[in-house]
Amino acid sequence: MYWKLKVRIVRLWENTDRDRPDCPFSIEVILMDEKGDRIHASLGRSLFPNFRESIKEMGLYFIKNFVVCPNTMKLRIKDHKFKLMFTKKTVVEEIEDPHFNQISVKNTWHASKLYINSSLPQVDEFSSRIKFVPGESSQRLTQISSQRNQSIVTELASGSVTVHEIEKLIDCRHQENYYIVANIIHLEIDRGWSFLACKQCAKGVDEVGDKLYCRQCGFVESVIRRYKLKVRVLDDTGTISVMLWDGVATKMIGKSAADLFEDSTEDTELINVSDANKIKKIDA
């Protein structure tokens, strides 16, 4: 039977011998059609001169003159009951089709590959189709990163984040990342502002007799003091309590919890509220 497929190579890798990692014995590819269906295909070492330089990952091709055989692999890359085998008669023709854009994410052994902030044409095209439509909850999906490339002021000015009013968050029961712009008006430290944490995992420790116990690491001897600072903040619509953990609080106060705890033994003022207001964003 004659088949001609129009497919994109969404994953390509080489299988190597454990004892000869520099000598691959096959090329494996995952092919995807316009409906998003996928099938595994293999090319033996003897076919490397025919296809190794002519096929690439994310390329779109017409493929014909291949062999369809049962998928008897013990570790299946795909659940499909068949797989394809390239031969010397297989013809691969690269094509372009801007409407062939069914890109999705799946996770399977060697078939998975993760691109971070990639400039692939398919990624750029997908990103351009994402539009934000404001809803009643004014929630928005955004990228949260521990290392930001722009300041918070720039983010707010560009509209890349959605700022929420405190009034709308008071009765919220959903665990999400919310951005608010507010002033810190009170430090709620009646129950303390720090805790002892395991140096290995940063989780809190409990006193068991004269020893310290971490629920993740067991009994530990080395601990560090970290912030757990509860503050009251105010905007034009209301007030709300927010917990500031160690990373945010350290940047806001300008010193570590350990240093501040040592200073507090000298009856010095722990935190100045006016200094605390230097923080411009709170992830609650």
Secondary structure as GFF3:
##gff-version 3
##sequence-region A 1 284
A	DSSP	beta_strand	4	17	.	.	.	ID=ss1
A	DSSP	beta_strand	20	32	.	.	.	ID=ss2
A	DSSP	beta_strand	38	44	.	.	.	ID=ss3
A	DSSP	three_ten_helix	45	47	.	.	.	ID=ss4
A	DSSP	alpha_helix	48	51	.	.	.	ID=ss5
A	DSSP	beta_strand	60	64	.	.	.	ID=ss6
A	DSSP	beta_strand	67	70	.	.	.	ID=ss7
A	DSSP	beta_strand	82	85	.	.	.	ID=ss8
A	DSSP	beta_strand	91	94	.	.	.	ID=ss9
A	DSSP	three_ten_helix	109	111	.	.	.	ID=ss10
A	DSSP	alpha_helix	121	128	.	.	.	ID=ss11
A	DSSP	alpha_helix	152	158	.	.	.	ID=ss12
A	DSSP	alpha_helix	166	169	.	.	.	ID=ss13
A	DSSP	beta_strand	183	187	.	.	.	ID=ss14
A	DSSP	beta_strand	194	198	.	.	.	ID=ss15
A	DSSP	beta_strand	205	208	.	.	.	ID=ss16
A	DSSP	beta_strand	211	214	.	.	.	ID=ss17
A	DSSP	beta_strand	218	220	.	.	.	ID=ss18
A	DSSP	beta_strand	223	234	.	.	.	ID=ss19
A	DSSP	beta_strand	239	245	.	.	.	ID=ss20
A	DSSP	alpha_helix	246	253	.	.	.	ID=ss21
A	DSSP	alpha_helix	257	264	.	.	.	ID=ss22
A	DSSP	alpha_helix	273	276	.	.	.	ID=ss23
###
